[in-house]
């Protein structure tokens, strides 16, 4: 299994269908915490559903679409980050993330998202990376800020979670592929300052 170290004891690696039981157990532990933001947190209520979802994610990746990765801390799956949308030819992708409450406050989502942005821009030539979060999801919005993204606006009543319509903030990072990488705030770490 290929992995990318994020911090002491933390790593980012692909989340694959064979890990459905582990992902299901993560959802069970974090369901209450995730449910206000993620519709799948309530829908994935048995391992078979989780496996089907991960298979669809794998099929999407095989078509050069979205990709899903887990965040492990000391060997325990504690969250994930995904390219919720990935359109390589158009040069656009959208990132999304989730984390169990016991893993918050360590910068893991920011580190994982930064790594994914570096790959998307550096290896795939993506020029626009989007981050979408409910307007009252302060932790997610803080990640977008730490990544050096700019707030573009709000999509009103754009997303339903548990039957409740939510407004979504749109944030983005636009890469200047002609600029040197040391001026790129994501690669250089400027976004953390």
N, C-alpha and C positions, 0 to 999 in steps of 0.2 A: 504494500500500500504506500503510495506516495503521499508525503505530507509536507507542510510548510510550518516551521516554528513561528509562533506569534510572540510568545513571552515565556518566562520560566514555567515549565509544566503545561504550556498551552500550545495547541497545534490546530492548523486548518487542513482538512482533507476532504476528499469527495464523499458525499453521502449517497450511498448506492442501495439498490433494492434489497440486497442481502442483509442490510443493516436495519430493516424495517422494525424488527422487535426492539432494538436499541432506541430507535427514533420514537417508536410508540411509547416506550417507558419514559423517555424525556418529556413527551407531550403530556403524559399522565402526571408527572411531577410538576410541570410548569403550566398546566392548562388554565388555571384561574388567572395566572399572571399574564398569559398570552391572549386569552379570549377577548379582551376589549379591543384588540388591534388586528387580530388575524382570524379570518373566518375559518380557516382550516383547523385552528386549535380546538374548535368544538366539533367539527365534522369528522376528524380522524379519531374515531372512538373505538376502533379495533385494529389489530395488527394487519389484517388483510387489506383494509382500506389504505393504511399507510404504505404497504407494499405496492399496491396499485398506483398510488400517487408517485412514489419513488420511481416506479417503472416508466410512468409518463414523463417524469423529469429526465430520466436516462434517454428515452426516445427523443425528447426535445433536444437534448445535448447532441445526440447522434445526427440530428438535422441541422446542427450548428445554431441551435436556439439557446434557450435558458440553461443555466447550470446551477446545481445546488451543492453546497459544501457544509460540513459540520464543523463546529468548534468544540474541541475536546480540552478539558482541563484536568490534569492528573488522571488521564485515562477515562474520564466520564464525559459523555456527550452533554454539553451545557448550552448549546445554541447553534445557530447557523446563519449563513449569509448566502444569498442567491442572486444570480442574474435573473430577475423576474421576467425580463425581456432582454433579448440579445439579437440585434439585427446588424450583423457584421458588415454586410454590403452597404447599408445605410450609414454605418459608423455611429450607431446609437445603442446604448444599453441602459437598463434600469436596475439598480441594486435594491435589495431588501434584506432585512436582518431581524433576528430575534435572539433573546438570551434569557436564561433562567435567572431568577432574582439572586440566587446565591453567587452568581458569577459577575454580577454587575459591579461597576466601579473600578474595573481593572483595565479598561481600554481595549478589551478583546474585540468588540465589534468594529471599533475604529481601525485597529491594526488589520483585521481581516478584510474590511472594506478597502483599505488603502492598498493591500496586496492585490486585491482583485482589480482595482482601478489601474494599478501599475501594469498588470498583465494585459488588460483590455486595451490600454493605450499603447503600451510598448510592443506587445506581440501581435495584436490584431488591428492596430491603427484606429481604434475607436476614438472619435473626437468629442462625443457628447455622452456624459454619464449622468443619469437622473437618479434622484432620491425622492421618494414620495412618502409622506407621513401625515397622519391625522393631525389637525391643528393643535390638539391638546396632548399629543404624545411628546412631551418635553424631552425625554431621553433620546428618542429617535432624531428629533430636530437638532439636538446638541451634537449628535454624530455628524450630521450634514455640515454644521458649522465647523467642527474640528477638522473635517476633510477639506476645508477651504471652498466649499460650494457656495453658490450665490442663490438666494431666495428669489424665485421668479414670480410667484403668485400663489393664489389659492383657487382650487377647483371646488366650487360649492356643491354640497350634497352629492359628491362624486363616488362614494364608496359606502356600501352597507356592511355592517358587522352586527350579527345577531338581530337583524331587522331594524337597526338604527342607522340612519344616513349620517355620514360624516363628511366634513370638509377636509380636503387634502392639500397640504402645502407641497409645492413643487420646488425642488432645489436642483441645481445642476453644477457640474464641473465641465468646462469646455477646454479641451486640450489644444494647445497650439503646437501641432506636430513639427512645425518649422523652428520652434524655439528650442534652446538647449535644455536638456533634462534638469540641469541644476537650477533652472528658473521655474520649473514645474512645482507648485506648492505641495502636491501630493507626494512626489518622489523625494523632494528635498526636505520634507518635514516642516516646511514653513507653516503649513496649515495648523500645526499644533501650537504655534506661538501665539 
